């Protein structure tokens, strides 16, 4: 953060300084008008938002007393490129050339992977991330996949699971065969035995990974042998602090193995690359990457190598946030996530294609993925500033609080015997499952909305179809998706449409003029469409005399009343009775429970369990599971 000289031109000098207490009194007045009589800290707390990991975001952040230059208390933590590396792992950050644009390549056909790789490299990608082995191309196909790739210019990161030693040996053979000087080779050999165990439940020996690291230190200075992949924990539903804590535990386990294998602490630290998820929660992502560097620097300091503790970070846009319905919205999600990864200081960033969850991405999807980074770098100039979030008291405080929560969870894992023991005992799975259960409840109640899925779904949209991708590795921690509960409901509706020629329907019985019913009719339409139930709103408005005929013409078996509370009191009982006489099996009311209580069967309202309501509706409509 730049400190301006005292030149007598103070910003807003003509205005008196406002105090925090004055702001709180203004908040108190606003809350009092809404019926909340709270004062002081309670008034501020009423506007706070609770996050996972026990974190809270407050409505106002200011520089705490003595914060400047005082790390760990909301202030700036050191300088870029120096311990504790919160501000950047390198002194220049990404300002020199931007972050590394790393494209992920999937598929089991080496020729097609090669075609995609060459196209990506010609159009802005700066490194390749190859899935090798059971979930990708065979190790024997690596040479074909990299045919025509200038290996001295394009870094390669391998992800080979249990075949990491064989894949690494094949890549090193290719370097030698193609005359790549050892000093020119860049990338990651991708050994991650504990990450593979988290994915599959299959324990692997660490010894080959240690040997790879010894070889890299001795002969290949630009290669890192091991990857600490935190994506399995994120994809199992883990929180940001859990993702960080588990990555620390994995990294520490690898450090122990590497130093026991003869490497110095400094050399061992240089053999690790960390992979984290970047989500559309941009501030949390920024804080997570900054906190990760601070935490790893603390580990390095404890090992007596503080200045060697700069964490190498590879950020990947979150698969958990990607949706299968209305996948075009994924472009917006990945853009925000990519921006957050860049601002957070990631060294490499992978933007997953918008059709990632549907199968093999097509050329257009890969183009959009790589161009997301290009636009943010070349047109938005995000890499021109080192640590652009530095000095934002909100981000600084969030970084600090997240670091403490992650360190606490890391200590829990260490007390359980370390990462391997925690995985095998079920501790990791249980903690992640509990976190996901809490988040699933928010998703079900639409307190965490999913645009295009739980909010503003479009039933008439044609599905995006892609060729199937190789099946991902399974057997260990589960893979969760934000849209999974709604996807199950929509799949039931699709099957019903295929079997009968129409979707299940519900009639929107809107009472009174548009001004009275539009808000709740829109709410009800969105809610039921999220479960694949087609709303029929024709005519625009009904009353007791016209409701029965309109309902019969709709082809629906259920109805929902939509209007203002005042019109419910006047008309709900009569209209509900007419709908039942016309054959409605259930009459809902869009509003809070208790409104027009004797007239209706059930209520739908903001904050209700949408998944439970919609599942019950489909069951009663006879839509097969």
C-alpha positions in Angstrom: 0.0 0.0 0.0 1.5 3.4 -1.0 1.7 6.0 1.7 1.2 9.5 0.3 3.6 12.2 1.5 2.2 14.9 3.9 1.9 17.7 1.3 -0.9 19.6 3.0 -3.5 18.3 0.6 -5.4 15.9 2.8 -8.2 14.0 1.2 -11.6 15.4 2.3 -9.9 17.8 4.6 -12.9 20.1 4.7 -15.0 17.4 6.4 -14.6 16.5 10.1 -13.4 13.0 11.0 -16.2 10.6 11.7 -15.9 8.1 14.5 -17.0 4.5 14.6 -19.4 5.3 17.3 -21.1 7.9 15.1 -21.6 5.3 12.4 -23.0 2.9 14.9 -25.6 5.4 16.0 -26.7 5.9 12.4 -27.0 2.1 12.1 -29.1 2.0 15.3 -31.5 4.5 13.8 -32.0 2.5 10.6 -32.5 -0.7 12.5 -35.0 1.0 14.9 -37.1 1.9 11.9 -37.2 -1.8 11.0 -38.3 -2.9 14.5 -34.9 -3.8 15.9 -34.1 -1.9 19.1 -30.3 -2.6 19.4 -27.4 -0.4 20.3 -23.6 -0.3 20.0 -21.9 -3.5 19.1 -25.2 -5.4 18.9 -26.3 -3.0 16.2 -23.2 -3.8 14.2 -23.6 -7.5 14.8 -27.1 -7.4 13.4 -25.7 -6.5 10.1 -22.9 -9.2 10.2 -23.0 -12.4 8.1 -21.9 -15.7 9.5 -19.6 -17.8 7.3 -18.2 -21.3 7.5 -15.4 -22.0 10.0 -16.9 -19.7 12.6 -16.0 -16.6 10.6 -18.1 -13.4 10.5 -18.1 -10.6 8.0 -18.9 -7.3 9.5 -20.6 -4.4 7.7 -17.7 -2.0 8.3 -13.9 -2.5 8.6 -11.4 0.2 9.5 -7.7 0.3 10.2 -7.2 -0.9 13.8 -4.9 1.1 16.0 -1.3 0.4 15.1 -2.3 -1.9 12.3 0.1 -0.6 9.6 2.9 -3.1 9.2 1.7 -5.2 12.1 0.9 -8.6 10.7 -1.8 -10.9 12.2 -4.0 -8.1 13.5 -5.6 -6.9 10.4 -2.6 -5.0 9.2 -0.2 -5.5 6.3 2.0 -8.6 6.7 5.5 -7.8 5.6 6.6 -7.2 2.0 6.0 -9.1 -1.2 8.6 -11.9 -1.7 9.6 -11.9 2.0 8.4 -14.0 4.9 5.6 -14.5 5.8 4.8 -14.1 2.0 1.2 -13.0 2.6 1.6 -10.3 0.0 3.3 -12.5 -2.7 5.6 -15.4 -2.9 8.0 -13.3 -5.1 9.1 -9.7 -4.7 7.6 -8.9 -8.2 4.5 -10.9 -7.7 2.9 -11.5 -11.1 3.7 -8.1 -12.3 6.6 -9.2 -14.6 4.6 -11.5 -16.8 1.3 -12.2 -15.3 0.3 -15.5 -13.8 0.9 -18.8 -15.6 -2.2 -19.7 -17.7 -2.4 -23.5 -17.1 -4.9 -25.4 -19.3 -6.2 -28.7 -18.1 -6.3 -31.5 -20.7 -8.5 -34.5 -20.2 -9.3 -37.5 -22.4 -7.9 -40.9 -23.1 -6.9 -40.4 -26.8 -3.4 -39.0 -27.0 -3.9 -37.7 -30.5 -6.9 -35.6 -29.5 -5.2 -34.4 -26.4 -2.2 -33.4 -28.6 -4.5 -31.5 -31.0 -6.1 -29.6 -28.0 -2.7 -28.9 -26.4 -1.2 -27.4 -29.6 -4.3 -25.3 -30.1 -4.2 -24.0 -26.6 -0.5 -23.2 -26.7 -0.9 -21.3 -29.9 -3.6 -19.2 -28.4 -2.3 -18.0 -25.1 -1.9 -20.9 -22.7 1.5 -20.9 -21.1 1.6 -24.4 -19.4 -0.2 -27.7 -19.7 -1.9 -29.8 -17.0 -2.1 -33.4 -18.2 -4.2 -36.2 -16.7 -2.4 -39.4 -17.1 -3.2 -43.0 -16.2 -6.6 -44.5 -15.4 -8.4 -41.2 -15.6 -6.6 -39.9 -18.7 -4.2 -40.8 -21.4 -2.0 -43.9 -20.8 1.5 -43.3 -19.8 2.7 -44.9 -23.1 0.7 -42.2 -24.9 2.5 -39.3 -23.3 4.9 -38.9 -26.1 2.1 -38.7 -28.7 0.2 -36.2 -26.5 3.2 -33.9 -26.4 4.2 -34.3 -30.0 5.1 -30.9 -31.4 5.1 -29.3 -28.0 8.3 -27.3 -27.3 9.1 -28.8 -23.9 11.8 -26.2 -23.2 9.2 -23.4 -23.5 5.9 -25.0 -22.3 5.9 -26.2 -18.6 4.1 -29.5 -18.1 2.3 -30.5 -14.9 1.4 -34.2 -14.5 -1.6 -35.7 -12.7 -1.1 -39.4 -12.8 -2.5 -40.8 -9.6 -1.0 -44.2 -8.7 1.2 -44.1 -11.9 3.0 -41.0 -11.0 6.4 -42.6 -10.9 6.0 -44.2 -14.4 4.5 -40.9 -15.8 7.4 -38.9 -14.4 10.0 -41.3 -15.8 8.3 -41.1 -19.2 8.3 -37.3 -19.2 12.0 -37.2 -18.1 12.8 -39.6 -21.0 11.0 -37.2 -23.4 13.1 -34.3 -22.1 16.3 -36.2 -22.7 15.1 -37.6 -26.1 14.2 -34.1 -27.4 17.3 -32.5 -26.2 15.8 -30.3 -23.5 18.5 -29.0 -21.2 17.8 -30.0 -17.6 17.9 -26.3 -16.6 15.3 -25.5 -19.2 12.7 -28.0 -18.1 9.8 -26.5 -16.0 6.8 -27.9 -14.4 5.5 -30.5 -11.9 5.9 -34.2 -11.9 2.7 -34.4 -9.8 3.5 -37.1 -7.2 0.8 -36.9 -4.6 0.3 -40.2 -2.8 -1.8 -38.8 0.0 -4.0 -36.9 -2.5 -4.5 -40.1 -4.4 -5.4 -41.9 -1.2 -8.0 -39.1 -0.4 -9.5 -39.6 -3.9 -9.5 -43.4 -4.0 -8.8 -44.9 -0.6 -5.8 -46.6 -2.1 -2.6 -46.1 0.0 0.6 -45.5 -1.9 4.2 -45.8 -0.9 6.0 -42.4 -0.5 9.4 -43.8 -1.4 9.1 -43.3 -5.2 8.0 -39.7 -4.6 11.1 -39.1 -2.4 13.3 -40.6 -5.1 11.8 -38.3 -7.7 12.4 -35.3 -5.5 16.1 -36.3 -5.0 16.4 -36.7 -8.7 14.8 -33.3 -9.4 17.1 -31.5 -6.9 20.2 -33.2 -8.3 19.5 -32.9 -12.0 16.3 -31.0 -12.9 16.3 -27.6 -11.0 13.2 -26.3 -12.7 11.0 -29.3 -11.8 9.0 -29.9 -8.6 8.4 -33.5 -7.8 5.4 -33.4 -5.5 2.0 -31.7 -5.6 -0.1 -31.0 -2.5 -3.6 -31.2 -4.1 -6.3 -29.7 -1.8 -9.0 -30.2 -4.4 -10.1 -33.7 -3.1 -11.0 -31.9 0.2 -12.7 -29.0 -1.5 -14.7 -31.4 -3.7 -15.7 -33.5 -0.7 -17.5 -30.4 0.7 -14.8 -29.0 2.9 -14.6 -25.4 4.0 -11.8 -23.0 3.2 -10.2 -23.5 6.6 -10.5 -27.3 6.2 -9.0 -27.2 2.8 -6.0 -25.1 4.1 -5.6 -27.2 7.2 -5.5 -30.5 5.3 -3.1 -29.1 2.7 -0.8 -28.1 5.5 -1.0 -31.6 7.0 -0.2 -33.1 3.6 2.7 -30.7 3.0 4.1 -31.4 6.5 3.9 -35.2 5.8 5.8 -34.8 2.6 8.4 -32.5 4.3 9.0 -35.2 6.9 9.4 -37.9 4.2 11.7 -35.7 2.0 14.0 -34.7 4.9 14.1 -38.3 6.1 15.2 -39.2 2.6 18.2 -37.0 2.8 17.0 -33.6 1.4 17.7 -30.4 3.3 14.6 -28.5 4.6 15.2 -25.8 2.0 15.5 -28.3 -0.9 12.4 -30.2 0.4 10.4 -27.0 0.5 11.4 -26.3 -3.1 9.9 -29.6 -4.3 6.3 -28.9 -3.3 3.6 -27.2 -5.3 0.2 -26.5 -3.7 -3.1 -26.7 -5.6 -6.2 -24.9 -4.3 -9.8 -24.3 -5.4 -10.8 -20.8 -6.4 -14.5 -20.1 -6.1 -16.9 -17.3 -7.0 -16.7 -16.0 -3.4 -14.0 -13.7 -4.5 -13.0 -12.2 -1.2 -12.8 -15.6 0.5 -10.7 -17.0 -2.3 -8.3 -14.0 -2.1 -8.0 -14.4 1.6 -7.5 -18.2 1.3 -4.5 -17.9 -1.0 -2.9 -15.2 1.1 -3.6 -17.2 4.3 -2.1 -20.3 2.7 1.2 -18.5 2.0 1.3 -17.2 5.6 0.6 -20.6 7.1 3.2 -22.4 5.0 5.7 -19.7 5.9 5.0 -20.5 9.5 5.7 -24.2 8.9 9.0 -23.3 7.1 9.9 -21.0 10.1 9.3 -23.8 12.5 11.6 -26.0 10.4 14.3 -23.3 10.5 14.0 -22.2 6.9 11.8 -19.1 7.1 13.1 -17.5 3.9 12.6 -20.7 1.9 8.9 -20.8 2.7 7.4 -19.1 -0.3 4.6 -21.4 -1.3 4.1 -22.2 -5.0 0.4 -22.0 -5.7 -1.7 -23.5 -8.5 -5.4 -22.3 -8.3 -8.2 -24.1 -10.1 -11.7 -22.8 -10.6 -13.9 -24.8 -8.3 -15.6 -27.9 -9.8 -18.1 -27.8 -6.9 -19.7 -24.6 -8.1 -20.1 -25.7 -11.7 -23.6 -26.6 -12.8 -24.9 -29.0 -15.4 -28.1 -27.0 -16.1 -27.7 -23.6 -17.7 -23.9 -24.2 -17.9 -23.4 -20.9 -19.6 -23.6 -19.2 -16.2 -20.4 -21.1 -15.4 -18.5 -18.6 -17.5 -19.4 -15.9 -15.0 -18.5 -18.1 -12.0 -15.1 -19.0 -13.4 -14.4 -15.4 -14.4 -14.9 -14.2 -10.8 -12.9 -17.2 -9.5 -10.1 -16.5 -11.9 -10.0 -12.8 -10.9 -9.9 -13.8 -7.3 -7.1 -16.3 -7.9 -5.0 -13.7 -9.7 -5.6 -11.0 -7.1 -4.9 -13.5 -4.4 -1.5 -14.1 -5.8 -1.7 -17.6 -7.4 1.4 -18.4 -9.5 -0.6 -20.6 -11.9 -4.4 -20.4 -12.7 -6.5 -23.0 -14.4 -10.0 -22.0 -15.6 -12.1 -25.1 -16.1 -14.3 -25.0 -19.2 -17.9 -24.1 -18.7 -19.0 -27.5 -19.8 -16.6 -29.3 -17.5 -19.4 -31.2 -15.7 -20.9 -32.4 -18.9 -18.0 -34.3 -20.4 -15.1 -33.5 -22.7 -15.0 -29.8 -23.4 -15.3 -28.6 -27.0 -13.0 -26.2 -28.7 -15.2 -23.2 -27.9 -15.3 -24.0 -24.2 -11.5 -24.4 -24.1 -11.2 -21.1 -25.9 -13.4 -19.3 -23.4 -11.5 -20.9 -20.5 -8.1 -19.7 -21.7 -9.3 -16.3 -22.8 -10.7 -15.6 -19.4 -7.2 -15.3 -18.0 -6.0 -13.5 -21.1 -8.7 -10.8 -20.8 -8.0 -10.3 -17.1 -4.3 -10.0 -17.7 -4.2 -8.1 -21.0 -7.3 -5.9 -20.8 -8.1 -5.6 -17.1 -4.4 -5.5 -16.1 -5.0 -7.4 -12.9 -1.3 -8.5 -12.6 0.0 -5.0 -12.9 -0.3 -4.4 -9.2 1.4 -6.6 -6.5 -1.1 -7.7 -3.9 -4.0 -5.4 -4.9 -6.1 -6.6 -2.0 -3.4 -5.5 0.5 -4.6 -2.7 2.8 -8.2 -3.7 2.4 -9.0 -4.0 6.1 -11.8 -6.5 5.3 -9.4 -8.8 3.3 -6.6 -8.4 5.8 -8.9 -9.3 8.7 -10.5 -12.2 6.8 -7.0 -13.5 5.9 -6.0 -13.4 9.6 -9.2 -15.1 10.9 -9.0 -17.7 8.2 -5.4 -18.4 8.9 -6.2 -19.0 12.6 -9.1 -21.3 11.8 -7.0 -23.3 9.4 -4.1 -23.6 11.8 -6.5 -24.9 14.5 -7.8 -27.6 12.1 -4.3 -28.4 11.0 -3.4 -29.0 14.7 -6.4 -31.3 15.0 -5.1 -33.4 12.1 -1.6 -33.5 13.6 -2.9 -34.6 17.0 -4.7 -37.4 15.3 -1.4 -38.7 14.0 -1.0 -36.7 10.8 -2.7 -36.7 7.4 -2.4 -40.4 6.6 -3.8 -41.4 10.0 -6.6 -38.9 9.8 -7.6 -40.1 6.4 -7.6 -43.7 7.4 -9.5 -43.2 10.7 -12.4 -41.5 9.0 -11.7 -38.2 10.8 -11.2 -36.2 7.6 -14.3 -37.7 5.9 -16.5 -37.1 9.0 -15.4 -33.5 9.4 -15.9 -32.7 5.7 -19.3 -34.5 5.6 -20.5 -32.4 8.6 -19.5 -29.2 6.8 -21.2 -30.2 3.6 -24.4 -31.2 5.5 -24.6 -27.6 6.9 -24.0 -26.1 3.5 -26.5 -28.5 1.8 -29.2 -27.2 4.1 -28.4 -23.6 3.0 -28.6 -24.8 -0.7 -31.9 -26.6 -0.1 -33.4 -23.4 1.5 -31.9 -21.3 -1.3 -30.0 -19.2 1.2 -27.1 -19.9 -1.1 -28.7 -19.4 -4.5 -27.5 -21.2 -7.7 -28.4 -19.0 -10.7 -30.0 -21.1 -13.5 -30.6 -24.0 -11.1 -32.3 -23.0 -7.8 -33.0 -19.5 -9.0 -34.2 -18.4 -12.5 -34.2 -21.9 -14.0 -35.3 -22.2 -17.7 -37.1 -25.5 -18.2 -37.4 -25.0 -22.0 -33.7 -24.6 -22.5 -32.2 -27.4 -24.6 -29.5 -29.4 -22.7 -25.9 -29.0 -23.7 -24.5 -32.4 -24.7 -20.9 -33.4 -24.7 -18.9 -36.6 -25.4 -18.3 -38.5 -22.2 -15.0 -37.9 -20.4 -13.0 -40.6 -18.7 -14.5 -41.6 -15.4 -12.8 -39.8 -12.5 -11.1 -41.8 -9.8 -13.3 -42.8 -6.9 -13.4 -44.9 -3.8 -12.2 -42.4 -1.3 -13.7 -39.1 -0.3 -17.0 -38.3 -2.1 -17.3 -35.6 -4.9 -20.1 -33.2 -4.2 -21.7 -30.5 -6.4 -23.8 -27.5 -5.3 -26.5 -28.5 -7.9 -26.7 -32.2 -7.0 -30.1 -32.1 -5.1 -31.7 -29.9 -7.8 -30.2 -32.0 -10.5 -31.9 -35.1 -9.1 -35.2 -33.3 -9.2 -34.7 -32.1 -12.7 -33.7 -35.5 -13.9 -37.0 -36.9 -12.6 -38.9 -34.2 -14.5 -36.9 -35.0 -17.7 -37.7 -38.7 -17.4 -41.4 -37.8 -16.9 -41.3 -35.6 -20.0 -39.7 -38.3 -22.0 -42.3 -40.9 -20.9 -45.5 -38.8 -21.1 -44.7 -35.9 -23.4 -45.2 -33.2 -20.8 -43.7 -32.1 -17.5 -45.5 -32.1 -14.2 -47.4 -28.9 -13.8 -48.7 -26.6 -11.2 -51.3 -23.9 -11.7 -50.5 -20.3 -10.5 -53.7 -18.9 -9.2 -52.9 -15.2 -9.1 -55.4 -13.0 -7.3 -56.0 -9.4 -8.0 -54.0 -6.9 -10.2 -50.4 -7.5 -11.3 -49.1 -5.1 -8.7 -50.6 -7.3 -6.0 -49.5 -10.8 -7.2 -46.4 -10.4 -9.5 -43.8 -10.7 -6.7 -45.2 -13.9 -5.3 -46.1 -15.4 -8.6 -42.5 -14.8 -9.8 -41.2 -16.4 -6.6 -43.5 -19.4 -6.9 -42.7 -19.9 -10.6 -38.9 -19.9 -9.8 -39.4 -22.2 -6.9 -41.3 -24.9 -8.8 -39.2 -24.7 -11.9 -36.2 -25.5 -9.8 -37.7 -28.9 -9.3 -38.7 -29.3 -13.0 -42.4 -28.5 -12.3 -43.8 -26.3 -15.0 -45.8 -23.4 -13.7 -49.0 -22.5 -15.7 -49.9 -18.8 -15.2 -52.9 -18.4 -17.6 -55.0 -16.3 -17.2 -53.0 -13.6 -15.5 -55.5 -13.3 -12.7 -58.4 -15.4 -11.4 -61.1 -15.2 -8.8 -63.6 -17.6 -7.2 -65.7 -17.6 -10.4 -63.0 -18.3 -12.9 -60.4 -20.3 -11.0 -62.0 -23.8 -11.6 -62.2 -23.4 -15.3 -58.7 -22.0 -15.6 -57.3 -24.8 -13.4 -59.0 -27.5 -15.5 -57.5 -26.1 -18.7 -54.0 -26.0 -17.2 -53.5 -29.7 -17.1 -52.1 -29.4 -13.5 -53.0 -31.4 -10.5 -51.9 -28.8 -7.9 -52.2 -25.1 -7.5 -50.5 -22.2 -5.6 -52.2 -19.0 -4.6 -50.2 -15.9 -5.3 -51.1 -12.4 -4.1 -50.9 -9.9 -1.3 -51.8 -10.7 2.3 -54.8 -8.4 2.1 -56.2 -10.2 -0.9 -55.5 -13.6 0.7 -57.8 -12.5 3.5 -60.5 -11.5 1.1 -60.4 -14.3 -1.5 -58.1 -17.2 -0.5 -60.9 -19.4 1.0 -63.3 -19.1 -1.9 -60.6 -19.5 -4.6 -59.1 -22.5 -2.8 -62.5 -24.1 -2.5 -63.1 -23.6 -6.2 -59.7 -25.2 -7.0 -60.4 -28.2 -4.9 -63.8 -28.7 -6.5 -62.0 -28.6 -9.9 -59.7 -31.5 -8.8 -56.7 -29.8 -7.2 -55.1 -32.4 -4.9 -53.1 -29.7 -3.0 -53.4 -26.0 -2.7 -50.3 -24.1 -1.7 -50.1 -20.4 -0.7 -47.1 -18.3 -1.5 -46.5 -16.6 1.8 -45.7 -17.2 5.4 -47.4 -20.0 7.4 -50.5 -18.9 9.1 -51.7 -16.7 6.3 -55.3 -17.8 5.3 -54.6 -20.9 7.4 -58.0 -22.7 7.0 -58.1 -22.2 3.3 -54.8 -23.9 2.1 -52.9 -27.1 2.6 -49.3 -25.9 2.5 -47.1 -22.9 2.3 -44.0 -21.9 0.2 -42.0 -19.0 1.2 -38.5 -17.5 1.1 -36.3 -19.7 3.3 -38.5 -22.8 3.1 -36.7 -26.1 2.4 -37.2 -26.0 -1.4 -35.7 -29.4 -2.0 -38.0 -31.1 0.5 -41.0 -29.3 -0.9 -40.2 -30.1 -4.5 -39.4 -33.7 -3.8 -42.7 -34.2 -2.0 -44.6 -32.5 -4.8 -43.0 -34.8 -7.4 -43.8 -37.8 -5.3 -47.5 -36.8 -5.0 -47.6 -36.1 -8.7 -46.5 -39.7 -9.4 -43.2 -38.7 -10.9 -40.9 -41.7 -10.6 -37.6 -41.4 -8.7 
